[in-house]
C-alpha cells in the first residue's frame, strides 16, 4: 500500500450498519467538532480541531435550516447552504491558518508516513451531501 492508500474516509452510519468494508487494523478517526455520545462509541478517537470551525459550522447550520424552511429537501438545503456560505474555501483556509488544525493535520500525516491505516469519519453520506472530510482527506494527501 502507498501512503495515500492508507487514508480512507466514511460516515458514521455506514460503520454502524456495516455498509462499508473497513480493515480491522484501521484506526477510525473522527473529525467532528461536536461529537455526540453515539458517535464517540463508534470511532477510536476524535480530532475536534479538524471539524469545521465553530463560526462556519454555525453559519452553515443556520442557512441549512433556512433553506429547509423554504421547502427544500434536506440534501438540497445542505448543498445550497454549503455554496452560500463559501464552505469549501473557508474550510481550506482554516486548515492552513489555524494552529490547532495544522497541528492535527501534521500528526495524522506523520501517522500515515509511519504506515498507520486511518479512516476519517464524520456524519455526512457524501453520496448525497458535500462534507468537510473529503476536503480534509485531499488536504492531508497533498501533505504526504
N, C-alpha and C positions, 0 to 999 in steps of 0.2 A: 504494500500500500504506500502511495505517496503521502506526504504530509497533508496535502489538501484533501485527500480521500479519507483522512481520519476525522474530518469535521463534517457532521451531518446536522440536519435540523428537522424538527417535527413539532406537533402541537399536543397539548396535554391529553385531550380527549382521545386522540389516536393511540396514545400509550395506554390509557385506562381501558380502552375497548379492543386492544390487540389488533389495531388496524395497520400497524407498521411492524416490520421485522428489524428489530434492533439487536445488535450483538450483546450478549450478556456481559461482555468485558467493557462495554461503552459506559462512560460516565454521563449521566443525564444532568445537564447544566441549565438550570432555569435562568432566564434573562428578563425577569419580571420585576418592575419597580414595586408593586404592591401585591405580593403573592397571597393567595387565600390558603387556609389550612389544608384543604384537599389538594391544592397544587403542591404544597410543600411535601405532602406524603407521597407524591408520585415521582418526584425528582430526587437526585442525590445531593444537590447543592444549588444555591441561587446567588446570582450576582445582580443585586438591585441596581447597581451603577450602570448596568448595560440595558436596563429598561429605558424607555423614553424619559427625558427629564420631566419633572412634575408639571411645569408650565405648559409644555407641549402636550402632555397626556391630558391635562385638564381641559385645555382649549379644544383638543380633538374630540374628547368625550362630549363636551357641550355641543359642538357642531353636529356630531353624530346624532345626538338626541333631537336637536333642532330639525334635522333632515327627516328623522323618523316621524316627528310630529307633523311634518308637512306631507306625510303619506308615503314616503319612500320605504322600500323594504330594508331590512337590516343590512344586507350586503351592499345595496346601493348607497344607503346613508353612510356606511363605513367608508366606502371608497370615495364618495363625494367629499366627506369631511377630510379625508387624507389629502386630497388635492387642494381643498380650500385653505387649509392651514399650512400648506407647504411642508408636509410632514417629512418627506424624504430628504430634502435639503437641510432642514433644521436638525434632523436626527444625525445626519452625516457630519454636520458642523459640530454638534455636541460630542460625537465620538472623537473628533480630532482636537477639540479645545478643552473639554472638561478633564481635569486631572484624575478624578476617580474613574472615569470611563477609560482614559488612556492606560491607567494602571491595570485595570481589569482586562483590557484587550491584550496588553503585554503579557500578563500572567497566562491567559489562555493560549496565546501564541507560543509561549515557552513550553507549555504542556504538550501542545501539538508537535513541536520540534523534538520533544522527548518521546514522541510516538504514542502518546495517550490518545485514545479514541474518545472524542467528545461529541455529544449530541445537544445542540441548542434547543431549548424548549420554552414555548410560551403558550398563549391561549388560542391564537387565530389559526383557522384552517385556511391555508393560502390557496386552496383551490377556488375559494370564493372571495377572500378578503386579502388586502395587502397587509404586510406585517413587518415590523422593525427587525425581526430576527433574520429575515432574508437579506436586509441591508447590512446587518451586523456580520452575517456569515461572509458576505462579499468583502467587507472591510477587513476581517481577520485574514481571509485568504490572501488579500493584497499585501498583508504584512509578512507572510511566510516567505 
